[in-house]
Amino acid sequence: MTRQISLTVNSAPISLDYFVQGFVDHTVSGMVEALETTEPVKTLSLSIDGDQVAITLNSRPVTINAFVMKIVKSTTLGMISPLKGVSAPVNQLKLDVTR
């Protein structure tokens, strides 16, 4: 089941078709659920601002180290960069996943 996904890149909303929503959902949710002390995604907020990455899972912040920040940032940007409406450089990104 694909969840509701909203994506904003550099303050511009990005429209996602069904396939891309599912792909983004499974990829980002899989990364977050693979971290220690996390649980299945009900709500997920991922934001990237420069080199900073913040993750909120089920209304609670997830503590991540510098290595995890780099992995999450590079994977997310690699997945989002080719989408229609996304222009480089990506300085800010906000991704929300809800059931």
mmCIF file of the C-alpha atoms, coordinates in Angstrom:
data_MODEL
# 
_entry.id   MODEL 
# 
loop_
_atom_site.group_PDB 
_atom_site.id 
_atom_site.type_symbol 
_atom_site.label_atom_id 
_atom_site.label_alt_id 
_atom_site.label_comp_id 
_atom_site.label_asym_id 
_atom_site.label_entity_id 
_atom_site.label_seq_id 
_atom_site.pdbx_PDB_ins_code 
_atom_site.Cartn_x 
_atom_site.Cartn_y 
_atom_site.Cartn_z 
_atom_site.occupancy 
_atom_site.B_iso_or_equiv 
_atom_site.pdbx_formal_charge 
_atom_site.auth_seq_id 
_atom_site.auth_comp_id 
_atom_site.auth_asym_id 
_atom_site.auth_atom_id 
_atom_site.pdbx_PDB_model_num 
ATOM 1  C CA . MET A 1 1  ? 0.000  0.000  0.000   1.00 0.00 ? 1  MET A CA 1 
ATOM 2  C CA . THR A 1 2  ? 1.407  3.379  -0.987  1.00 0.00 ? 2  THR A CA 1 
ATOM 3  C CA . ARG A 1 3  ? 1.097  6.062  1.596   1.00 0.00 ? 3  ARG A CA 1 
ATOM 4  C CA . GLN A 1 4  ? 0.356  9.757  1.077   1.00 0.00 ? 4  GLN A CA 1 
ATOM 5  C CA . ILE A 1 5  ? 3.585  11.484 0.061   1.00 0.00 ? 5  ILE A CA 1 
ATOM 6  C CA . SER A 1 6  ? 4.324  15.194 -0.174  1.00 0.00 ? 6  SER A CA 1 
ATOM 7  C CA . LEU A 1 7  ? 7.624  16.518 -1.462  1.00 0.00 ? 7  LEU A CA 1 
ATOM 8  C CA . THR A 1 8  ? 8.971  20.050 -1.532  1.00 0.00 ? 8  THR A CA 1 
ATOM 9  C CA . VAL A 1 9  ? 12.355 20.866 -3.037  1.00 0.00 ? 9  VAL A CA 1 
ATOM 10 C CA . ASN A 1 10 ? 13.873 24.341 -2.688  1.00 0.00 ? 10 ASN A CA 1 
ATOM 11 C CA . SER A 1 11 ? 10.433 25.574 -1.515  1.00 0.00 ? 11 SER A CA 1 
ATOM 12 C CA . ALA A 1 12 ? 8.698  24.258 -4.673  1.00 0.00 ? 12 ALA A CA 1 
ATOM 13 C CA . PRO A 1 13 ? 6.126  21.446 -4.408  1.00 0.00 ? 13 PRO A CA 1 
ATOM 14 C CA . ILE A 1 14 ? 6.952  18.450 -6.599  1.00 0.00 ? 14 ILE A CA 1 
ATOM 15 C CA . SER A 1 15 ? 4.156  16.355 -8.095  1.00 0.00 ? 15 SER A CA 1 
ATOM 16 C CA . LEU A 1 16 ? 4.678  12.589 -7.848  1.00 0.00 ? 16 LEU A CA 1 
ATOM 17 C CA . ASP A 1 17 ? 2.880  9.934  -9.871  1.00 0.00 ? 17 ASP A CA 1 
ATOM 18 C CA . TYR A 1 18 ? 1.792  6.622  -8.362  1.00 0.00 ? 18 TYR A CA 1 
ATOM 19 C CA . PHE A 1 19 ? 4.986  4.738  -9.276  1.00 0.00 ? 19 PHE A CA 1 
ATOM 20 C CA . VAL A 1 20 ? 7.305  7.431  -7.897  1.00 0.00 ? 20 VAL A CA 1 
ATOM 21 C CA . GLN A 1 21 ? 5.247  7.716  -4.698  1.00 0.00 ? 21 GLN A CA 1 
ATOM 22 C CA . GLY A 1 22 ? 5.615  3.995  -4.095  1.00 0.00 ? 22 GLY A CA 1 
ATOM 23 C CA . PHE A 1 23 ? 9.306  3.995  -4.940  1.00 0.00 ? 23 PHE A CA 1 
ATOM 24 C CA . VAL A 1 24 ? 10.064 6.952  -2.645  1.00 0.00 ? 24 VAL A CA 1 
ATOM 25 C CA . ASP A 1 25 ? 7.886  5.503  0.126   1.00 0.00 ? 25 ASP A CA 1 
ATOM 26 C CA . HIS A 1 26 ? 9.565  2.097  0.094   1.00 0.00 ? 26 HIS A CA 1 
ATOM 27 C CA . THR A 1 27 ? 13.090 3.449  -0.229  1.00 0.00 ? 27 THR A CA 1 
ATOM 28 C CA . VAL A 1 28 ? 12.892 6.103  2.488   1.00 0.00 ? 28 VAL A CA 1 
ATOM 29 C CA . SER A 1 29 ? 10.796 3.962  4.842   1.00 0.00 ? 29 SER A CA 1 
ATOM 30 C CA . GLY A 1 30 ? 13.244 1.070  4.372   1.00 0.00 ? 30 GLY A CA 1 
ATOM 31 C CA . MET A 1 31 ? 16.214 3.268  5.239   1.00 0.00 ? 31 MET A CA 1 
ATOM 32 C CA . VAL A 1 32 ? 14.541 4.619  8.368   1.00 0.00 ? 32 VAL A CA 1 
ATOM 33 C CA . GLU A 1 33 ? 13.181 1.270  9.560   1.00 0.00 ? 33 GLU A CA 1 
ATOM 34 C CA . ALA A 1 34 ? 16.676 -0.239 9.183   1.00 0.00 ? 34 ALA A CA 1 
ATOM 35 C CA . LEU A 1 35 ? 18.038 2.148  11.823  1.00 0.00 ? 35 LEU A CA 1 
ATOM 36 C CA . GLU A 1 36 ? 18.352 0.963  15.407  1.00 0.00 ? 36 GLU A CA 1 
ATOM 37 C CA . THR A 1 37 ? 15.538 1.898  17.790  1.00 0.00 ? 37 THR A CA 1 
ATOM 38 C CA . THR A 1 38 ? 13.051 2.661  15.014  1.00 0.00 ? 38 THR A CA 1 
ATOM 39 C CA . GLU A 1 39 ? 9.637  1.138  14.406  1.00 0.00 ? 39 GLU A CA 1 
ATOM 40 C CA . PRO A 1 40 ? 7.323  0.695  11.415  1.00 0.00 ? 40 PRO A CA 1 
ATOM 41 C CA . VAL A 1 41 ? 6.409  3.941  9.683   1.00 0.00 ? 41 VAL A CA 1 
ATOM 42 C CA . LYS A 1 42 ? 3.019  5.460  10.387  1.00 0.00 ? 42 LYS A CA 1 
ATOM 43 C CA . THR A 1 43 ? 4.181  9.036  9.800   1.00 0.00 ? 43 THR A CA 1 
ATOM 44 C CA . LEU A 1 44 ? 7.590  10.101 8.611   1.00 0.00 ? 44 LEU A CA 1 
ATOM 45 C CA . SER A 1 45 ? 9.081  13.508 8.032   1.00 0.00 ? 45 SER A CA 1 
ATOM 46 C CA . LEU A 1 46 ? 12.493 13.868 6.417   1.00 0.00 ? 46 LEU A CA 1 
ATOM 47 C CA . SER A 1 47 ? 14.104 17.237 5.885   1.00 0.00 ? 47 SER A CA 1 
ATOM 48 C CA . ILE A 1 48 ? 17.402 18.191 4.339   1.00 0.00 ? 48 ILE A CA 1 
ATOM 49 C CA . ASP A 1 49 ? 18.769 21.680 4.786   1.00 0.00 ? 49 ASP A CA 1 
ATOM 50 C CA . GLY A 1 50 ? 22.283 21.977 3.419   1.00 0.00 ? 50 GLY A CA 1 
ATOM 51 C CA . ASP A 1 51 ? 24.286 19.243 5.148   1.00 0.00 ? 51 ASP A CA 1 
ATOM 52 C CA . GLN A 1 52 ? 21.761 18.769 7.952   1.00 0.00 ? 52 GLN A CA 1 
ATOM 53 C CA . VAL A 1 53 ? 19.284 15.892 7.864   1.00 0.00 ? 53 VAL A CA 1 
ATOM 54 C CA . ALA A 1 54 ? 16.386 15.599 10.311  1.00 0.00 ? 54 ALA A CA 1 
ATOM 55 C CA . ILE A 1 55 ? 14.062 12.632 10.613  1.00 0.00 ? 55 ILE A CA 1 
ATOM 56 C CA . THR A 1 56 ? 10.852 12.496 12.624  1.00 0.00 ? 56 THR A CA 1 
ATOM 57 C CA . LEU A 1 57 ? 9.254  9.061  12.856  1.00 0.00 ? 57 LEU A CA 1 
ATOM 58 C CA . ASN A 1 58 ? 5.753  8.676  14.306  1.00 0.00 ? 58 ASN A CA 1 
ATOM 59 C CA . SER A 1 59 ? 5.971  12.156 15.895  1.00 0.00 ? 59 SER A CA 1 
ATOM 60 C CA . ARG A 1 60 ? 9.353  11.466 17.542  1.00 0.00 ? 60 ARG A CA 1 
ATOM 61 C CA . PRO A 1 61 ? 12.762 12.719 16.375  1.00 0.00 ? 61 PRO A CA 1 
ATOM 62 C CA . VAL A 1 62 ? 15.228 10.031 15.312  1.00 0.00 ? 62 VAL A CA 1 
ATOM 63 C CA . THR A 1 63 ? 18.799 10.532 16.483  1.00 0.00 ? 63 THR A CA 1 
ATOM 64 C CA . ILE A 1 64 ? 21.255 9.952  13.646  1.00 0.00 ? 64 ILE A CA 1 
ATOM 65 C CA . ASN A 1 65 ? 25.022 10.306 13.400  1.00 0.00 ? 65 ASN A CA 1 
ATOM 66 C CA . ALA A 1 66 ? 27.063 11.997 10.660  1.00 0.00 ? 66 ALA A CA 1 
ATOM 67 C CA . PHE A 1 67 ? 27.486 8.762  8.686   1.00 0.00 ? 67 PHE A CA 1 
ATOM 68 C CA . VAL A 1 68 ? 23.729 8.074  8.612   1.00 0.00 ? 68 VAL A CA 1 
ATOM 69 C CA . MET A 1 69 ? 23.098 11.711 7.629   1.00 0.00 ? 69 MET A CA 1 
ATOM 70 C CA . LYS A 1 70 ? 25.405 11.304 4.619   1.00 0.00 ? 70 LYS A CA 1 
ATOM 71 C CA . ILE A 1 71 ? 23.833 8.001  3.537   1.00 0.00 ? 71 ILE A CA 1 
ATOM 72 C CA . VAL A 1 72 ? 20.252 9.285  3.891   1.00 0.00 ? 72 VAL A CA 1 
ATOM 73 C CA . LYS A 1 73 ? 21.050 12.586 2.176   1.00 0.00 ? 73 LYS A CA 1 
ATOM 74 C CA . SER A 1 74 ? 22.904 11.074 -0.785  1.00 0.00 ? 74 SER A CA 1 
ATOM 75 C CA . THR A 1 75 ? 20.342 8.308  -1.320  1.00 0.00 ? 75 THR A CA 1 
ATOM 76 C CA . THR A 1 76 ? 17.401 10.706 -1.111  1.00 0.00 ? 76 THR A CA 1 
ATOM 77 C CA . LEU A 1 77 ? 18.979 13.306 -3.395  1.00 0.00 ? 77 LEU A CA 1 
ATOM 78 C CA . GLY A 1 78 ? 19.964 10.615 -5.907  1.00 0.00 ? 78 GLY A CA 1 
ATOM 79 C CA . MET A 1 79 ? 16.374 9.417  -6.014  1.00 0.00 ? 79 MET A CA 1 
ATOM 80 C CA . ILE A 1 80 ? 14.789 12.899 -6.145  1.00 0.00 ? 80 ILE A CA 1 
ATOM 81 C CA . SER A 1 81 ? 17.218 14.740 -8.456  1.00 0.00 ? 81 SER A CA 1 
ATOM 82 C CA . PRO A 1 82 ? 15.957 13.313 -11.786 1.00 0.00 ? 82 PRO A CA 1 
ATOM 83 C CA . LEU A 1 83 ? 12.310 14.098 -11.058 1.00 0.00 ? 83 LEU A CA 1 
ATOM 84 C CA . LYS A 1 84 ? 10.439 16.611 -13.178 1.00 0.00 ? 84 LYS A CA 1 
ATOM 85 C CA . GLY A 1 85 ? 10.441 20.026 -11.493 1.00 0.00 ? 85 GLY A CA 1 
ATOM 86 C CA . VAL A 1 86 ? 13.575 19.439 -9.433  1.00 0.00 ? 86 VAL A CA 1 
ATOM 87 C CA . SER A 1 87 ? 16.431 21.738 -10.349 1.00 0.00 ? 87 SER A CA 1 
ATOM 88 C CA . ALA A 1 88 ? 19.988 21.570 -9.076  1.00 0.00 ? 88 ALA A CA 1 
ATOM 89 C CA . PRO A 1 89 ? 21.365 22.346 -6.669  1.00 0.00 ? 89 PRO A CA 1 
ATOM 90 C CA . VAL A 1 90 ? 18.970 20.937 -4.090  1.00 0.00 ? 90 VAL A CA 1 
ATOM 91 C CA . ASN A 1 91 ? 19.554 23.057 -1.001  1.00 0.00 ? 91 ASN A CA 1 
ATOM 92 C CA . GLN A 1 92 ? 16.378 22.183 0.900   1.00 0.00 ? 92 GLN A CA 1 
ATOM 93 C CA . LEU A 1 93 ? 14.092 19.196 0.779   1.00 0.00 ? 93 LEU A CA 1 
ATOM 94 C CA . LYS A 1 94 ? 11.028 18.283 2.827   1.00 0.00 ? 94 LYS A CA 1 
ATOM 95 C CA . LEU A 1 95 ? 9.425  14.872 2.472   1.00 0.00 ? 95 LEU A CA 1 
ATOM 96 C CA . ASP A 1 96 ? 6.355  13.794 4.436   1.00 0.00 ? 96 ASP A CA 1 
ATOM 97 C CA . VAL A 1 97 ? 4.908  10.265 4.407   1.00 0.00 ? 97 VAL A CA 1 
ATOM 98 C CA . THR A 1 98 ? 1.595  9.501  6.107   1.00 0.00 ? 98 THR A CA 1 
ATOM 99 C CA . ARG A 1 99 ? -0.848 6.625  6.109   1.00 0.00 ? 99 ARG A CA 1 
# 
